[in-house]
Amino acid sequence: MTTYKKHGTSKHRFCLICGCTDTMILQDCQLAGNRDHIRRFVLCRECSDRLASRSPTRTENQAGIPQTMSEIALRRETRKQKAFDRLGTDHPICACCLSSDRRFMESHHLEGEKFGETLINLCRNCHRILSDGQQDHPPQFGEPPITEERIGHWLLGLADLLELLVTKLKEFGNYLIDKARGAAAVPAETTP
Amino acid sequence: MSGIMRGDAASTATDKLTVALRAYGVPEGREEPPILSGTSRRGPSRWNLIFDTETTADPVLRLRFGAYQLRYGDELRDTGLFYDPAALSEADVGVLKNYTDAKHLKLLTNAEFVEKIFLRAAYHWQATTIGFNLPFDLSRIAYLHSDARGKMRGGFSFHMAPEGMKAPRIRIKHLSRKASLIDMYGSDQKLSRGMRKRKIYGPRRRPAFVDVHTLAHAVLGRSSTLGALANTLETPHRKLGTDEHGKPLTPEYLDYALQDVQVTWECFTELRRRFELHGLERLPIHHVYSEASIGKGYLRQMGIRPWREVQRDFPDELVGIVMGTYFGGRAEVHLRRVIRQVAYCDFTSMYPTVCSLMGLWRLVIADGVDWHDATDATQRLLDSVTLADLQHPAFWEQLHVLVEVDADADILPVRARYGREPQYTIGLNYLTSADTLWFTLADCIASKLLTGKATKIARAIAFTSRKVQRNLNSARIASTDYTIDPTKDDFYRRIVERRQHVKALAKKATDEEAERLKAEEAALKTIANSIAYGVYVQLNVDEEEKPVAVRCHPAKGRPFLVDMNQVEEPGEFFHPLLGTLITGGARLMLAIAERLILDQGLDWAFCDTDSMAIAKPEGMIDKEFFARVESIRNWFAPLNPYDMPLDMFKLEDANYRIGGGGKNMQPLFCFAVSSKRYVLFNVDDQGRPIIRKASAHGLGHLLPPYGDAVPLEEIGVARWQHDVWYRIVLAALAGRSQQVQLRDLANVDQPAVGRYAATTPPLLAWFEKMNEGRPYAEQIRPFNFMLMFQADRIAAIEELHGPAGDALRDKTRGKVEPYLPRAVAGYRTDPAEAASQCFDRETGRPVPRQLLKTYAQALAQFHLRPEAKFLDADFLDSGPTRRRHVEVHAIVYIGKEANRWEEQSYIGLDEEAEIEYGIIPEQRKSIINQAREAGNIHGQRALAKAAELSLQQVSAILRGQAAPTNETLAKLIKGMAELDRKARVEQQETDTAERRLREMVAELGFQVAAVQLEIDAGNFSRMMSGKRRLTPAIVRKLRDQAFLRNRKRRNFAR
C-alpha cells in the first residue's frame, strides 16, 4: 500500500473492513499493483494502519526505522512460496484463461497421469474441464504404456487444450463484440 | 663445475627406491554417473537471509546472540537480533531488549529464530542463506549434530530442531579452508503423498547457501577477513572494531554485530556484481566454490562437452598410462643456504603459454582423441632434437606424445619417499630402471637437454584430436564486447592477449576507468588460471563407509582389484592427457632455462613451477651477468604465441629498485633453504637486508606470536614471518648462517601454536573426552577452532629419564624412545592460557607446558630444512645440491597426492589420507624374492624391525605360508629400502674409517695407533690387510678420534 488520499464527504461510504461510517476517519486507499489496474477501497484510518502493517510488500518506513515482518506476513509468504514450489514457477498463469492467482492454480498432466509427466498450470475450472475430457480418451492397454501410446495421449491432451483455448477465444471474441455493440447502442438510445 | 652436470651421481646409482606413480582407479561395478552439464532444478527464490553469530570467548564458543537480515531481492524486509537465553545474564537480556525496542528491531530467542525465520526462509522459501564463514555460524544455531552420510560422508549433519522433533537438517562437508559443501534436506514433505505419487509437481527448488569467504576467494583469487574484504571491495559500510567478545553486552557491541551483517551483505552484492561480469548464465552464484568453478562455467557457456562425455569408450588402461606420466610443477633448490646475487625471472602466463604453444585448445574442443603408435618417429625426433628446434613454436605441437622409456641414468621426474621423509615428493633426478616406465615426450626432451643423451624409447603413443565438437558458441569474456569463438580462436592465447591489453589500458586510464579495467583484468586472470590446468586433473576423493573394490589401472601391467576406503571421482572436465601434457611442457620450459643458464656459464639458486632465480657466479661483474641474463631471456622471444610483443621470461619486480617504476635495477640476493622456502632481498648502504619477497612455507601453519597475520604487501608474508627471514638473512650475511638469532623476537619463548577448525568428525573426536557428560550447548562442536601444539622431544626425554644429557649418554635408557604427545586445546584468544589447558589428542591426558615446543624451538631448524630429494642437502649442508641417481626398487601405484593436504599441513601427516593402490600382482612375487634375499643378508629379525612387522609375520611371508596384503608389502619394501640405506651408510662410514685408519697408521705408526684405539695388534694387522672387517666399535672410535683431533686443531687455530 503506497498512497493514501483524504476521503471527501459522502453518505454512502463505509469502511470495507469494520463497516465504520465515521466520515472523519474514512479515507480512500489505493492498492499498488499493475499501473493500469489500480483498485481503490474505502477504509477507516485504524483498519488502514492495521492493513499497512501487515503488508509484506511494504518497503521502507517513513521514519527510516528498520523493517520487520509480522508473523502473519511470514506465514503468508510461506504459503505463497509453497504454492510456487508446487507449481514449479514464481509466475503461475492458467494456460487457458490467463488467470494468475496462485491460490487456485493447479498442475495438470497434459497426457494423463498414466502416460507421461508433461505438466501445465491451469486454474481449477479449466483443470476440471480438461481432466473431465481426458476420461473420454481411450483406456490404457500397454503396461507400461509404449512410446506410441504415450505420444498418442499427449497429442489428445494437447488437442483438448487447444479445443478449450479455441472455445475461450471464441467466448472472448464474442464478449468484446457484445461489449462494443452495447457501447455503440447506448448513445443511440440516449440521444433525444 | 656447477649445475646438474656436476657430480658422479650420473654414473652410479646412489639410491635404490620404491618409485610411486599415479594410477587410475575405477570403483568396481559402479556405473558411470550421467554427466549433467548444468542443472534441471530451479534456482533459489529471490529471498536472502543474511546472519551472523557472536559467541562466548571460551573454547566452547557457545552462541550468545546473533543478528540477521531478511531481504527480498535487495530490499530489506525484516531485521533483528536473536539470543541464547541460557548463555546470557539477565542484565545482558535487558540490554538486548532495550536496544531492540529503541531501534524497532525484532528480538527472538535462538529457538524462535531457527523455527520462525531460518527454517521458513531457508527451507520453505528456498532463500539463499548468506554468511561469512557460514559453516561456523550454522553450527552455532543447530540443536545437535551427527556424522553425515551418503554423498556428504566425511561431513556433519546438523539437526535444526530439539531432539525427538522432526525438522530439516543441514549437511556440511568441509572441502578446504576456503570452501565447504552445504545442503539442506527435509524430514517433512512439502507435497502431499498423492501429489508425490502422481508426480504432480514442477521443477523443484533447493535452498542455497553462499559463504562470502568462499565467494571472495573464487572471484578475487585470495582469502581475507571480513574487514579486509570490505576494505578491498570499498563497501559503503565497514566492519567496526571491538574488543568486547565474551564481555557483558553493550549497545556498541550490538551495533558491531548488526554492522557485521550489513557488511556481509554489501560484500556479497559487490562480489555478485563482479561475478556477474563473467556473464556465466549457466553457473549460479551458490555453485561457485573456487576459481575452477568459474573456469568450468566458461567451458559450459561455450557449449563444450566434457571429454569423458564425448569419448566414453576411451580405454581405462590408457587413462592409467596417462596418469602414470602425471607429475606436478617442478620446485627445487640448487644453491642451498648460501647468499648469491640473482636475477629472478618468471615465465609470462606459463600454463596458458604452454597450452597455446602445444595447441592444446584443439584437444579441449575436440570430439575426443585418437592415438597411434609413433615409436620410430619419436625416437628419431629425440635423437635429433636440439635446443634450437625448441625455439620454433611449430615444434611444440609435436609434443602430444607419451613415451615408454628404458631409463638409464636419464634425468626424469621421480616421485619417491626420499631420505626419511614420510611423504612422496617429486625430484628431477637421474633414473635407472630395469623395467620400462612412461613419461611425456617433453620430459624426455628435458632429459636430453640436461644429460646430453637421448633416452631410449621402447614405445611411444601419439595423440591427435578428433573433429571439433558441434554446436559450440562464442563466449563474451567478462561481459565485455570481447568475444572468443572456440572453433576459430585459441582460447588461451586470446585470453592472455586481452588481459595484457586491458593491463596496458589501465595504466593510462583515468581513476574511474582504471578501476573498471583492473576488475576486468582480475576477471581475465581468474579465467586464464582456471581453464589452463586445474580443471583437467580434478579428482574428488570420497570417503567410503566400508572398503570398496576398486579396479586399479596402472601404467605398467594388468589392472588389478584392490579394496579401498577412499574412492577418487573424476571432476566434470577431467582430461588427464591435457593435465600431464601441460605440466610436462612447463617442466620442459624450466629445463630449457636451466640449459641456457649453464651454457652461459651462470648458475641457478632455485626454481618454482614457472620461475627461476639465475645466480651470478663469484667474480663476475654485474654488467656481464645481466648481459648474459638478457641473452637467456631473449632466447624465449620467438616462443611468444601472442599477437603483441611480450617478455616471455621476464624479470620480476623484485629485481628493480623500490619505487623505481620498474626501470632501475638493484642487486637482488637470494637465500634458499629448500623447495619453496626462500627469501629474496636487497642490501642497503649499511649492509642491512631489505626483504623483497619471501615464502611462508613452513611458517604458515603457526599463529603469529605477535602482530597480525595480514601479509605485508608485495613481500607476501606476515610481519613476524618477515622478521624471521630478516634474522636468517642477517645471520647469513654475517657468515654464520647456521646460528640464527630468534630469541629476542617477541613471544618466541611462548609455546608455538597453530589454529585449525574441527572440520571433520575424526578431528572433533579428539574432544570426545572433554565433551563427556556436558550438555550439548557446552560441548566443543563442529567447526569450533582448536589450537595445536608441538611436543618437544628433548623435553619428553628429560621427562622420561631425567636430564637429557644423561639419558642420551646412557645407552640402555637412551634407546627408549619417549612418547610424544600430540597436544591440542580448545580455542582461547590467549594461546598461553590454552597451553595450560592442552591435552594429548590420543590419550586425553593433560600435557604439561614444559613438554611443548616454543616458537624458538619450533623454528630452530626452519633455516636448515634438508632438501631430501637431492644429495648434499642435509641439515648442515650448504652450496650446490646434487641430483640423486635413483634405481627403481619397486613401483607403487598411488592416487591423489594432495588429498586432505591442507588439513595435514596444520595437524600433521596422516597416513590414512594417502590413497595407495599398491603394487601390481606381477611384481609381488619378485618383491617377496627380494625380501628373501634381504632376509638372508641382514637377517629376518632386522628386516622385520625395519619393516615394522612382527618376526612371525615376516617369516611366514618369506616361507610362502602367508600372502601379504598391499599394506604389508609396502611395509616390506620400506623395510628393505631402509636396510639398504643403512647398509650404504655403514659402507660409507667403513670406507671413511678405513681411510682414517691408514692416515693414523701413517701418522703415528702401527703400534701407537693400535694402543690408542685399544685394539689387539694381531686383529689390527688383519684389519689393515683387509682380512678382517672393521667392527662398528672401531668405526665409532675412529670417528670420535677424528672429532677430537679436529677439535684440537680448531682450538689450536684459535
Chai-1 contact restraints between the chains, C-beta under 6 A:
chainA,res_idxA,chainB,res_idxB,connection_type,confidence,min_distance_angstrom,max_distance_angstrom,comment,restraint_id
A,T59,B,E75,contact,1.0,0.0,6.0,A-B,restraint_1
A,I65,B,H104,contact,1.0,0.0,6.0,A-B,restraint_2
A,P66,B,T79,contact,1.0,0.0,6.0,A-B,restraint_3
A,P66,B,L105,contact,1.0,0.0,6.0,A-B,restraint_4
A,Q67,B,L76,contact,1.0,0.0,6.0,A-B,restraint_5
A,Q67,B,R77,contact,1.0,0.0,6.0,A-B,restraint_6
A,T68,B,D78,contact,1.0,0.0,6.0,A-B,restraint_7
A,T68,B,K106,contact,1.0,0.0,6.0,A-B,restraint_8
A,M69,B,R77,contact,1.0,0.0,6.0,A-B,restraint_9
A,M69,B,D78,contact,1.0,0.0,6.0,A-B,restraint_10
A,L74,B,R120,contact,1.0,0.0,6.0,A-B,restraint_11
A,T78,B,R120,contact,1.0,0.0,6.0,A-B,restraint_12
A,T78,B,H124,contact,1.0,0.0,6.0,A-B,restraint_13
A,Q81,B,H124,contact,1.0,0.0,6.0,A-B,restraint_14
A,Q81,B,W125,contact,1.0,0.0,6.0,A-B,restraint_15
A,K82,B,K190,contact,1.0,0.0,6.0,A-B,restraint_16
A,D85,B,R205,contact,1.0,0.0,6.0,A-B,restraint_17
A,R86,B,Y201,contact,1.0,0.0,6.0,A-B,restraint_18
A,L87,B,G202,contact,1.0,0.0,6.0,A-B,restraint_19
A,G88,B,G202,contact,1.0,0.0,6.0,A-B,restraint_20
A,G88,B,P203,contact,1.0,0.0,6.0,A-B,restraint_21
A,S107,B,I200,contact,1.0,0.0,6.0,A-B,restraint_22
A,E113,B,R198,contact,1.0,0.0,6.0,A-B,restraint_23
A,E117,B,K199,contact,1.0,0.0,6.0,A-B,restraint_24
A,L119,B,G202,contact,1.0,0.0,6.0,A-B,restraint_25
